[in-house]
Amino acid sequence: MHELSIASAVVESVLEFVAERSIKRVIAVRLAVGELSHVEEEQLRFCYMAITQETPIRDSALEV
């Protein structure tokens, strides 16, 4: 599942960013995905939501 590895990398990067800057709340994460990447948007959103459940960014939305 290609989308799971992408979502994992995005979440890891955002969590590092949040921790370094002591950010209290993340509303949305915006991600640009190229047409030729063959990424299924709904699968990516599902993976993102599953991964973020027990993290400080659990209530954030993934905007693709």
C-alpha angles and dihedrals in degrees: 000000000000093000094059093059091047092049091048092052092047093049092047091051094047093047091052090049091049094048095048093052100035091237112180101199137020114200100181143356115214118207128182114210122188122232093240094053092085092221117158105223096208092048090050091051091048092051091046092052092047094049096046097051096101098033136089089257095055094120096048123112124229110227113196 
